[in-house]
Amino acid sequence: MSGLPGAGTSPGLGEASDLKFPLGAKFREPLTEARFQRLFGDAEQAPELLAEPRSSRLCRRWRRLASACSGPGAWRLLRARLPPLRWLPHYRWRAWLLGDAVAGVTVGIVHVPQGMAFALLTSVPPVFGLYTSFFPVLIYTLLGTGRHLSTGTFAVLSLMTGSAVERLVPEPLGGNLSGIEREQLDAQRVGSAAALAFGSGALMLGMFALQLGVLSTFLSEPVVKALTSGAALHVLVSQLPSLLGLPLPRQIGCFSLFKTLAAVLTALPRSSPAELTISALSLALLVPVKELNVRFRDKLPTPIPGEIVMVLLASVLCFTSSLDTRYNVQIVGLLPGGFPQPHLPDLAELPRILADSLPIALVTFAVSASLASIYADKYSYTIDSNQELLAHGISNLISSLFSCFPNSATLATTSLLVDAGGNTQLAGLFSCIVVLSVLLWLGPFFYYLPKVRNSGGMGVTGGGGGYILGHWGSQLASSAPKAVLACINISSMRQMFFQMQELPQLWRISRMDFAVWMVTWVAVVILSVDLGLAVGVVFSMMTVVCRTQRVQCLALGLAEGTELYRPLEESHKLLKVPGLCILRYPTPLYFGTRGQFRRILEWHLGLGEGRKETPKLDGPPDAGEMGRQGGRFGCDPWRHLGTLAFSHPSC
């Protein structure tokens, strides 16, 4: 700095230094409001000079709309709403195609047993989990911006949907239903689950129309991780009756986790030894396979599909040993081949399910946007949060026409897709091909197997829509015990449970974020998933307000020989500018920080003791006095010290 021309000069406080060359002086004359208006003109005249006739604004708006309706404008809009038009022309076929194909097939293989398992968690027949693993994945491939995102059935949403379905369509007291009554009950539950998907999709489309993608910034990472970890505990407890072979009704509402534990402990003597043995053997196979996939992810060409292997082994064992007839083991039953005919959900249910659709829509957007942002930052690309709202909204809305339940991005399959080498959304197409093969083309391989008696009475209908079967008109028989699907549900929660390992590091980084994590987790576990989400968001917003109230206002001094200003507490070599008080207030100025800012300002300037008439700290400033003195904060520092300067992030 000393080598610059004029660096040695130091004009007096009353002199006007050259504003075009600010580095030429150590002390510059303070830029007061009066001096600013004298140098740059009256600020009050600026709006009048920049005012534009209303007709000109309307003409400019019409020109903008006309340009959007033109050929190039329509193409830009189409490219913005269909992301494959942007990334497909730049697709590296030789480098990426094999990775996308392997990752898509691997994820598709996992979708089959996981979709069936999460369908039971949703209180609908297992085949609807396969539908939910097909249609949403296909739609997100066309509309989503997350290249490494895998959508489909998600345990948290399945749990929330299942609780709502059980409340809307409760099982009759006694539980002894005939086959026809069971089919009618399942059809009503499928309709309610589809209505929830329709309502949540409509809400997300409304949020897209209002451009509310910015709401993702208010769902902080501690809230999302605590929500998923607490929901994983709910999933674990809700699967205990299936693990033990206990025909217990699902507990819903607040404290449902503790109610389920109490019911399981009470009925524990009536547990089935056969299903308990199957559950122990399934977990003994699934858990080590999960650990091997994580530990040797760099050495394995593709992750080991432990879930599908477990389903096949259990099906063969149940068929050869007749476990369902000899030991009363609950089995899945018949999976209809083909797809259900599209039909609109019962719109009369929408007012009843609106309160449940809103938290489902928020969780869908929060989890999906968070996952997409994590992998977008990792692989150096960007996502459009508003386009994500559109993609998941249309995905839930259209898939509900095919009797699908709410869906979103999933933690387990997204991590699996990345580990298997997925690069773009094209992997979703290969995943859909696998699920489509199970629904349409693998039926003949099971058709000639003797049909196993369905002890649970889980016959299904198309929810009033019927089925479009394959040309053979067969049904896919699945004799997998429900205990195996419950074990798949529990093993898929591994990643969510391990999120608690980050708590010590979070405590060291930010104790406020640690408090947000713990409050959200406790609320989710004790109350419910939707109420826990509301508590977490409200508490997170409260911490933001509290942080604005606990700030350190620092006085700044000039570093010798430079024009850099540093806090006076850091060094004794900093110079105080004569007649000038420079403060740094690192928080937004709004009505909540008004009183605190005024007290700090008066303390630094000594106005509370030096003035004869000290203004009330909590009272509103005199508007006339502010107008006469040009003040902004209800005090008159110009009359005492002549000048006041601020260092603020918004400036």
N, C-alpha and C positions, 0 to 999 in steps of 0.2 A: 504493500500500500504506500510505503514511503517513497517509492520511485515514481508515483503518478504525479502529473503536473499539478502544482498547487496543493500538494498534500501537507505541506508545512504551514500553510496559512490557516488561521483560525479566526474567522470573523466574529465579531461580538454578537451578543444575544439579540440586539436590536437591528443588526444589519441583515439585509436580504441576500442570501447566498444564491448562486446561479442554479436554478432547478434543472437546467439542461445537463449540468455536469455535477451530479450530487457527490461524486467521490472526491471532488476537489476541495472539500472542506470537512473538518472534523466535526464541527457543530453547525447544524443548519438551523435556520429560523423555524420555529414550530409552525406547522400548517394548520392554523386555526380556521374556523368556519368563515369568519369575515375575510381572512386572507385568501381562502379558496375561492370565495365568490368574487373577490377583486381580481384574481388572476384568471379564472376560468369562466366567469359569468355567473349570473344568478341561477341557482339550481331550480328555483320555483318556475322559471320560464321554460325549462327543458320540456316538460310535458306538453306545453302549448306549442313549442316549435316542432315536436315530434308527433303532434296529433295528426291523425289521418282521417280523411272523410270516410263516413260510413259506406258510401257507395264504392270507394276504392277497396275497402276491406272485403266487401261482398264480391266484388269482381275477382279479387285475388283468390278467394275461397272457391269460387266457381271454376276458375282456371285450374286450381289444384285438383278439384274433383274431375274435371274434364281430362286432365293429364293422366289421372289414375284409371279412367275408363278407356284410354287409348290403348293401342297395341303394346307399346313398351311398358306402360303402366300396369296393364293386366298381366304381362309376363313377370314383372317384378313382384306383383302380389302373389302370383302362382308359385314362384320360386320361394317366397317367404313362407307360404303355407304348406308347401310340399318339399321338405328338406332333401329328399333323394334327387330332386332336380339340381341341387347344388353340389352334393358330394359324389353322386354317381358318375358324372363326366370325368371326375378326377380320381376315380377308383383305380387302385393299383392291382390289377387282376392277378398278375403273377406273384406278387408279394403277399397279398391279403386274402385271396380266395380260399386257399387251403386252410388258413387259420380260422376264417369265418365258418367254413363248412364243418371242421372238427369241433369248434366251440358250439355251433348251433346244434349239431347232433348230440353232443354231450349234454347240453342243457335240456334238449328235448327228451332224452332218456330219463333225466331226473324229473322233468315236468309230469311224467305219467304217474308214478307212484305218489309224488308230492301233491299233485292236483287232487287225486283221489283222497289222500289223507286230509287235506285242508277242506275238502267238501264235507267230510264228516264233522270237522270243527265248525263248519257253517250251518250244520243241522240240515243238510240237503243230501240226496243220494250221491254216491261217488262219481257217477258219470258226468255230473255237471261241473266237477272240478276239471275234467278233461276239456269240456267246452270252454271253460274260463282260461285254460292253458293254450287255447288255439286262437280264438277270435281277437282278444285284446293284444296278443303278441303280433298278430298280422297287422292290426290297425296302427299300433305304435311304430312298427317298422316303416310305415308310410308317412307318419306325421311327427314322430319324435325327433328331438335334436340331440339326445344322449347317445353317442356312438357305442358306448359300452354298457348300456342299461338293458337289463332283462326284466320284462314285465310278466305278469301272470298272477297266480294265487299267492297271497301274502298272509302269513299267520296272524299278524295283528288285525288286519282287516277282516279275516275270516272269523276271528274271535269276536270282534265288535258286531259283525253281521249276524253271527250265530246267536249272540245275546239278544239282539233286536228281534230276530226271527222267533226265538223261543218265547219272547214276551208277546209278540203279535199273534202267533199261532201256537198257543200252548198245547201240550199233549193232554188228552183227557185223563181225569183221575182214574186210577186203576191200571191203565197202560195195557190192558188185554184187548188188542185190536185185531180184527180180522184182516185178511189180505186186502180186501176192497177198502176198508176204513183206513188202513195204513197207506194205501195208494192215494186216497183223497187227502190225507194229512200231509203227505210228502208233496203233493201237487200244490196245496195252499202255501207250504213253506217255500217251495221253489218260486212261486209267484211273488211272495213277500221279498225274498232275496233279490229277485230281478227288479222289483220296484225300488229297492234300496239302491241298486246299481243305476237305475234310470234317474232317480232323484239326485244322487251324488254327481252323476255326469251332467245333468242339467245345471246344477249349482256351479260346477267348474266352468261350464260354458258361459254362464252369467258372469263369473269372475273374469273370464277372458274378454268378454264384451266390454267390461269396465276397466280392462287393463290392470288387474290387481295382482299381476305376477310379482310386484314389489313386496307383497305380503310374505314372501319366502324369507325376507331378511329379518322378520320379526320372530320366526321360528328358529331359535338359535340351536346350535349343535348340541349343547347340553340337554335342552328340552327334548330333541328328537331321540338322542341316545338313551336318555332315561325312560322315555316313553316305550321304546322298543324293548329295553331290558325288563321293565316292569311287566309289559305284555307277555314277554317270554315266560315269566314266572306264572302268569295266569294260564298260558297254554299248557305248561307242565302239570299244573294241578288239575286242569280240566281233563287231561288225558289219563289220570290215575284210574278212574273207573274202568276204562277200556283195557288198561294194562292188567288189572286184577280180575277182569271179567265180572264186574259188578254192574247190574242194570239200574243205575241211579239217574234220576232226572238232573238236568243241568240247572245250577244255581245262577240266577241273574240278579242284577242290581248291585248296590253297594255291599261291601263285605262278602261278595260272592266267593272269593278265594278261601276265606276262613270257613264259610258255610260248607263248601265242597270238602275241605279237609276234615271237618267234623263229621260229615256224612260218610266219608271213606273210612275213617277210623271206627265209626259205629258199625259199619257193615263189613269190616275187614274179616271177621270169622267166616263170612259166606263167600269169600273169594274163590275163584276157580283155579285149582292147581295146574290144570292144563294150560290155560291162558297165561298164568303167571310164569310157567316154564317157557312158553313161546316168547313172552316179552323179554325174559332174561336172556334167552339165546339171541333174540334179534338185537338187543342193545349190545350184547357181547360181540356181535359182528359189525354193527353199524359204527359204534364209537371208535374202535381201532382203525376202521377204514377211513373215517373222517380225519383222524390224526395222521395217518399215512399220506393222505392227499395234501394235508397242510405242510407236513414236514418235508416231503419229497416233491413239492410242486414244481421245482426246477428240473428234476430228473425224470419225472413221469411224462410221457408224451401226451397223455390225456388223464384226467382224474378217474379213479376207479369208481364206476357206477354202483356203489354198494346198495342203494335203495332198490333198483330194479332187480339186482341179484337176490336180495332178500325177499322181494315179492314173489319171484319165480320159485325159489326154494320153499317158501312157506306154502305156496299154492300146491306144489307137487306133494309136499308132506301131508297137507290137509286132505288132498284127494286120495292118496294111497292109503292113508291111515283112517279115513272117515272120522276125523276129529269132531266134525260138527254133529254127527249122529251119536257117536259113542261118548263124547265128553261134553256135548252141548257148547262147543266153541262157536262164538258168533263169527259169521263170515260176511263178506261184502254182498254177495249175491250176483245177480245178472246185470251186466252192463249192456244196454241196448246199443246196437251198432248204428252208424250214421249220425245225422244231425237232427235236432228238433226243428220243426217248421217255425219260421219267425212269426212272432205275434207281439202286439203291444201289451206291456204289463197293465194291470188293472189300475187305471188312473184314479179310481176312487180311494186307493190306498195312499196316494201321495200326501194328503194332509196328515195322516197318521204317522208316516215315516219321515216327515220333513225334519223333525228334531233329531232323528238318528242319521239322516243323510248328511247333515252339515258337518258333524265331527268326522264322519267317514271321508267326506270330500277334503277336509283340512288335513287329515292324516295322509291321505293319498298324495296330495300335493306336497306336503312337507317331506315325506320320506323320499318321494321320487325326485323332487328338486334338490334335496341334500345329496342323494346318491349321484345324480347327474353332475352336480357341481364338483364333488370330490374327484370323480374320474376325469372331468373336463380340465380341472387344474393339474391333475397328474399327467395328462397326455397333451396339454397345451392346446386346447381348443375351447370355444365358448358355447354356451347354451342360451337359449331364449326362454326365460321363465314364463312369459305369456304364451309362447308356442307350446310349452309343456302343459299349461292349463288346457289349451285347445286339444292336444293329443290325448291326454288322459280323460278329458270330458267326453270327446267323441268315442273313445275306446269303451268307456263305461256305458255310454248311451246306446251305442249300436249293439254291443255285446249283450245288453239286457234284453234285446229283442229275441235273442237265442237262448234265453233262460240262464244267462250267466250271472254270477254274483259279483259284488264289487272287487276290483283288482287294482294293482298298482305295481311299481317297481319292487323287486324283492332283493333282500340283502344276500341270501345264500346263492341264488342262481346268478346274480350279477357278479359276485366274486368268482364263482365257478366259470363264468363266461370269460372273464379277464384272464384267469389262470390257464384256461384251455387255449388261449391265443386269439380270442375274438378282437376284431379291429373296427367293425362298422355295424350299422343296423342290419346289414344283410344276413348276419348270423341268425336273426329272428326268423327269416324265411326257412332256413334249414331246421330250426326247432319246430316250426309249424308242420313241416313235412313229416317229422317223426310222430307227432301227436296225431296228424291226419292218418298215418299208416295204422296206428293203433285203433282209431275209430272206424276205419273203413276196410282195410286190407288184411288185418291180422285175425279177423273173425273166423275164417275157415280153419285156421290152425287149432282153434278151441271148440269148433262146432261139434266135432265128433267125440269130444270128451263126454262121458256121462255127466249129466247135470247134477250138481250137488244141491241138496235140499237147503233152502234158505231159512235157517232157524230164526232169523231176525225179522222175517217178513218185509224185506226191503225191496219189494217190487216197486218200480217207478213208472211214472207216466210222463208225458211231455209237457206237463203243466197245462193241459187243454189244447196243445198244438199238434200232437202226434209226432211221428218220426219219419224221416226220409231215410230208408234203409238202403243198404247196398244191394247189388243185383241178386245176391244169394238170399237176402232176407233173413239172415241169421242173427243170433245174439251172441255177444262176447261173454263167455262164462268166466267168472273170476271167483276162485275159491280162497282168496287170500284172507286170513283171519284179520279182524279189526284190530287186534292187538299189535299186529305188524305195522299197520298204518299209524297207530298211536305212537309206536316207537320211531317211525319216520318223522312224525311231527316233532317229537322231543329232540331227536338228533339234529333236525334242521335249525333248532334254536341255539346251537352251539356258539355261533358267532355273536349272537345277541347277549348271551350270558357272559362271554369273555370281554364285553365292553366295560364291565366293572373293574377290570384290571387297570384301566386308565385313570381311576379315581385318585391314586396317590400322586400321579403326575399333574392332574388337574388341580389338586390341593396346593401344589407348589407353584403352579402358574397363576391361578386366580381363585382365591377362596370364595369370591362372589359367584363365579360360575360353578364351583363345587356345591355351594348352597342351592343354586338353581337345579342342579342335577339331583341332589338328594331330595329336595322338596317335591319335585316332579315324580321321582321314583316312588316315594312313600305315598303320594296321592294316588298314583296309578295302582299300586298294590292294595292299598286299603280301600279305596273307593271303587273306581272302575277306570277303564281305559279312556273313555270320552271325558269324564269328569277330571281325571288326572291330567289330561291334555289342557283343559281349561285352567286348572289351578297352576300348571307349569307356565303357561303363557302369561297369565296375570302376574304371577310372582316374578317372571323375567322382566316384564315391563316395569314393575315396581322397583326392581334393582337398578334399572336404567335411570329412573327418576332419582333414586337415592344417590347414585353416582354423580349426578349433576349437583347435588347438595353438598357433596364432600370433595371439594376441589381446593387446590392450593393456588392462591393468587400470588404471583411472584413479581417483585420489583426488578426491573432490568437495568443494567448499566452498560456503558459502551466499552468494548475491549480496546485497549490502548493500541493506537496505530491502525485500527480497522474501523469499519462501520458495522461490525457485528455486535449484537446485543445479547448478553448472557445474564442469567440470574445473579444478583449481587451476592447471594449466599455461596456461590461456587468458588469465587476467588476474590482476593483483596486488591487485585490489580485492575479491577473494573472501575471505570470513571462514572461518577454521577453527573448527569448533564445539569448545569446550573439552571434553576427555574423550571425544570421539566421533570415530571414524574411519569415514568413509562411502566405500565402494568401489563402483565399477561394473565388473562383469565381463560383457562382452557376448557370452557364448556359453553354450550349455546346460551344465549340470553333470551329468556322467555319469562312468562309470568311467575313460574315456579322459582326462578333464580333472581328475581328482581330485588327482593328484600335483602338477600345475602350479598348480592353485588353492591348494593348501596352501602351496607355496613362496612364491607371491606374497603370500598372506595373512601369513605369518610375516615376510616382508621388510618389508611396510608397517607391521607392528606391532612390529618389532624383537624378535620372540620368539626368533629363532635365536641372538642374541648375549646377550640379557638373562637367559635362563633357564640354570640350572645344568645341567639334564639336557634336552638338546635331543632331541626324539623323532626317530626315523628317518623320513626323508621318504618312503621307499617302503614302509615297514612299515605294517601295519594299525593303526588307533587302538585303544586299550584300551577295550573295551566298558564295563567297570565305571567307568572314569574319565569316559567320555562320559555314562553314566547319572547319575553324581553331579553333574557340572558342567552338564549340559544342553547340552553342545557337540554339533556336527553334523559337524565336519570333522577330528577327531582332535587339536585343539589347545585350549587353555584361555584364550581372550582375556579372558573375564570376570574372571579373577583378577588380571590385570595392569592393564587399563585400565577395567574396570568395565562398558563398553558397546561394542558393535560393531554398526554398521548397514550394510546392503547396498542397493545399487541394481541390480536385476537384471531383465531383460526378463520373466522368468516370474513375477515378484511382482505 
